[in-house]
Amino acid sequence: MRRVSWTDIPGWETEDHAAAWAAFSVSAHLIGLSDIARVHPTPREAFELLFDPYEVVPAGKAFYTGYYEPEIAGSPVRTERFRAALYAVPPGLKPPAKWFTRAEIAARHLLDGHEIAWVETPLDAFFAQVQGSVRLKMTDGSSLRLGFAAKNGHPYRSIGAELIRRGVAKDGMSPERIRDWAGAHPDELQGLLNHNPSFVFFRALDLPALSGPVGAAGLPVMAGRTLAVDPAVVSFGSPVWVDCAAFGRRLTFALDTGTAIRGAGRGDLFFGSGPEAGAAAGAVRHNGSMIVLKRRT
């Protein structure tokens, strides 16, 4: 990382520092700042007093994607309509040791009896796993929030990239194009899903309706203010300045991670819940700049 000055950060002067400070107050304890109420300067001055900015990778070399919390129909039991399951952690899983692959789980029915809820299609279940959380509108009118509990220890592989490799939609891939392909090739869908050996398990969350899902740092994520990072590069709780064409320039906070989020300069921006957030998140595949704020010592 390279130390930069505050004046080197385009947009820093016009950032809503008060809103950023309010968001930071939720997670400040993660980096040892548990009593920030005693910091008396303005929010901007407080950030500049407490931190030094470091460019994670050269300007324009960071790579951003977006993620969201799907909001879809669900059922507590299997029906003709709801035929794809989301699963709780099985007893034999002992992270970080590797468990069975997605293909082995499907072929051997290894998760029978561990269903936590049912959704309409295998792709609904798959995309919920990719996002790491889901908000289910249950058939009885209630809402069920599910969040990441564990994974099987295998690496994530993109099924969209696999379809591109096969010559499908060479000009770009999206969840909608994957769904279109699945509708036209239902007998080939499980084989495509098996291309990704990674498998995610869920747990029920008791969260306020307006709260975001719980991220890997153990706190609810915030739309427009949460960045998923590689924690080996950026510590959870760190403020991170994002400069990305599809997102703008804004201070975010490292509260989450993901199986595909690896390496310096890799970030995944949280856009919120529901289909509009999903559309916005799906449109983000952009290079940009990333500056992490490190505590002064």
N, C-alpha and C positions, 0 to 999 in steps of 0.2 A: 504494500500500500504506500501511497505517496501523500505526504502532508501537503495540504493546500490552505489558502487563506479564505476567510469568509467572503471577501470581495471577489474571489474566483468562482463563486457559486451563483450562476444566473438564476434570478428569481428569488434569492434568499431575502432581499429587502422587502419584497411585496408579499411574502408568505403570511398567512394568517397565524402568527406565532401564538396567539392566545388559544386558538382552537387546537393547535399542535400541542401546546403545553397541557391543556385539559386531557387530551388523549394520552400524553406521556405520563400523567399522574397515576394512571391505572397500572402501569407496568414498570415504573421507575425502580421499584424494589428489586426487580430482577437483576439490575446492575449495581445494587448497593446504595441506591439513593432513596431510602425509605421515608425520609422526612423532608421532602422538597417544599413543604408548606413554609419552611423557614427561609426559603430563598426569596428575597424581597425585591430584586430588580424586576423590570418588565420581562415578559416571557422571552422576548428576543435576547435581551441582555443575559437572562439566566442561561439560555442555551449556550451563548458565546462565553459565559463565565465558566460553565461546567465542562464544556467539551472542546475538543480540537477536531476539525474535519480532515478526513483522509479519503482520497480517491482510491476506490477498491481496485479498479482496472482503468486503463486509459479511457479518456472521454469518448463516448460513442461505442465502447466495446462491451458494455453490460448488455445482457439479454433478458427481456421481460416477457412473461406471459401473464394471463389473468385466470383467476379461479373464483368460484362462487358457491353458495349453498343451494343445491337444487330444491325446488318446491314441487312435489308431485303427489299423485294419489297413492294411497297405501291401504293395506288391510292387515289385521292381526292373524288372519288365516288364509290358506290357499283357496282360491276360487277359480272359476273358469276365466274370469277377467284378470285376477292377480295371480300370476304363475311363476314369478321369479323372486327368489328370496334374498334378503339381507341377513347376514349371520352374526351371531355373537361369537366370542372367542371360544374355541373348543378346548377341552381339558388338556389335550396333548401338546398344545402349542406352548413353546418356551422360548420367547425372544431373548437374544437375537439369533438363536439357532434357526436354521432353515427348516421349514415344514414342507408339506407337499405343494407341488405347483398347481396352478389353476386347472391345467388339463387333468392332472391326477385327481384333484378334488371332484371335478365334474364326472369323470369316468367311473370313479369308485364310490360316488355318493358319500363322501367322507364327512359331510356336514349335516346329514339327515338328523333331525331332532334338535338342531341348534339354530333354527330359524328365529329371528327376532321380529321380522315383519316381512310382508310380501308387497311387491310392486308389479306393474303391469308387464314389463318386458325385460328380457335379459340385458338389453342395452341400458334401461333405466337403472338396473342394479349395478351394471358396470360403470356407468358415469358417476353414480353416487360414490363408488369406491375411488374413482379417479379424483373426485373433489374432496373426499375425506369426510363429508358430512352430508346430511339430507334432512329436509323438513317434510314430513309426510302428512297429508290431509287424509285422515282415516275415514272409513266408510260410515262411522257413527257420528261424524262431525267433529271429532276431537283432532288434536294435532300431536304428532310424535316427532321429537327431535332426536336424531341419531348422530353420534360423533365417532371419530376414529378411536378405536380401542387397541388394535394391534395389526400387524401384517405378517405374512408368511415368510418373510426374509429373502424373497427372490427379487431381482432387479425389475424395475418398471420398463416396459417396452411399448412404444406408441403403436396403436392399431391404425391410426390415421397415416402414420409414416409407412406402415406395411401396405396399406391400400395404395398409396402413391407408388411404392416400389412395384406393385402389381400392375400399374398403369391406370389406376382409377383416379380421376380428377387430378391430373398432373398440375393443373394451374392453381391448386389450393385445396385444402381439406378443412372440414368443419364438422361439428357434431351432426348438423343437418344432413350433410352428404353421407356421413357414415350411416345414419338412419335410413336414408334413401337406398343405399346399397344393401343394407340388411333386409329391407322390405322386398327387394328384388331377388335376394339370395338367402332366404331363410335357412336352407339346409347347410349353408356354409358359415353361418354366423358363429357357432360355437368354435369352429376351427380358427376363425379370426380372433375371437376373444382369447383363445388359448395361446396366441402369439405373445400375449403379455402374461408371463408366469406369476407376476405379483398378484396377491390377493389381500384385500383389506377386510377386517372385522370391525364391528360396530358395538357401541354401547348406548343405552338410552340416556338422554341428558334432560335434566330438570332446569330449564332456562326460561327467563322472561321472553315473551313473544317478540319484543323488539331487540333482544340481545342477539349478537352474532354467535356462530358456533364456537366451541372451545378449540383453540389452536394447540399446537404441540408444546407451547410454553405454559399451558395450563390456564390461560385466560381467554375470555371471549374475544374474538377478532372483530375488527371494526372496518366497515366499508370505507374505502378511500384512505385509510390510515394504517392498514396492516400489510406487511410484506412478509411472504414466506421466503426463507433464506436457507443456505447451507450453514448449520450452526457450527461446523468446523471452521468456517471462515468469518462469520458474523455472529456474535453472541446474542442469544435471546434477550430482548429488552432494549437492544441498541436502537437509537434513532438513526434512520437511514434516509438521506436525501435522494429522491428519485427524480430523474429528468427523462421523460419518455413521451414521444409524440402522441401516443394514444391515451395517455394518462395525465400529462401535464407535468408541472414541477411542484413537488410537494414533499413535506417531511412525513415519513412513514415510520412504523416501528416493527422490529423483527419479532413477531409473536408466533410464527408458524414455520413449518417446513413441509417437504413432500418428497416422494421417492424420486421424482424427476428433477428436483432442485438441488443440483450438486455443482460445486466449484465456485471460484471467485467471480463476482459479477453476474451471478444467476439469481433472478428474483421472480416471484409470483405474487401478483397484486390481487388483493381481495376486493371484490366489487359488490358484495351484498348477497341477498337472497332472491330467488324467483327468476322467472324467464327473462326479464329485462336485464337483470344483473348477469345472467348467463350469456345473453347476446353480447353485452359489452365486454365481458371477460373473454369470450371466444374470439373477439376481434383483435386481441392483443398478442402480437408476436413481433416485437420491435426491439431494435437495439436502442441504447440510451446511455446515460451516465448514472453512476452510483457512487455516493459519498457517504461513508459511515462516520458518525460522530462518536469519537472515543473519549471516555472520561479523562479529564486532566489528572495527573498524579503529582 
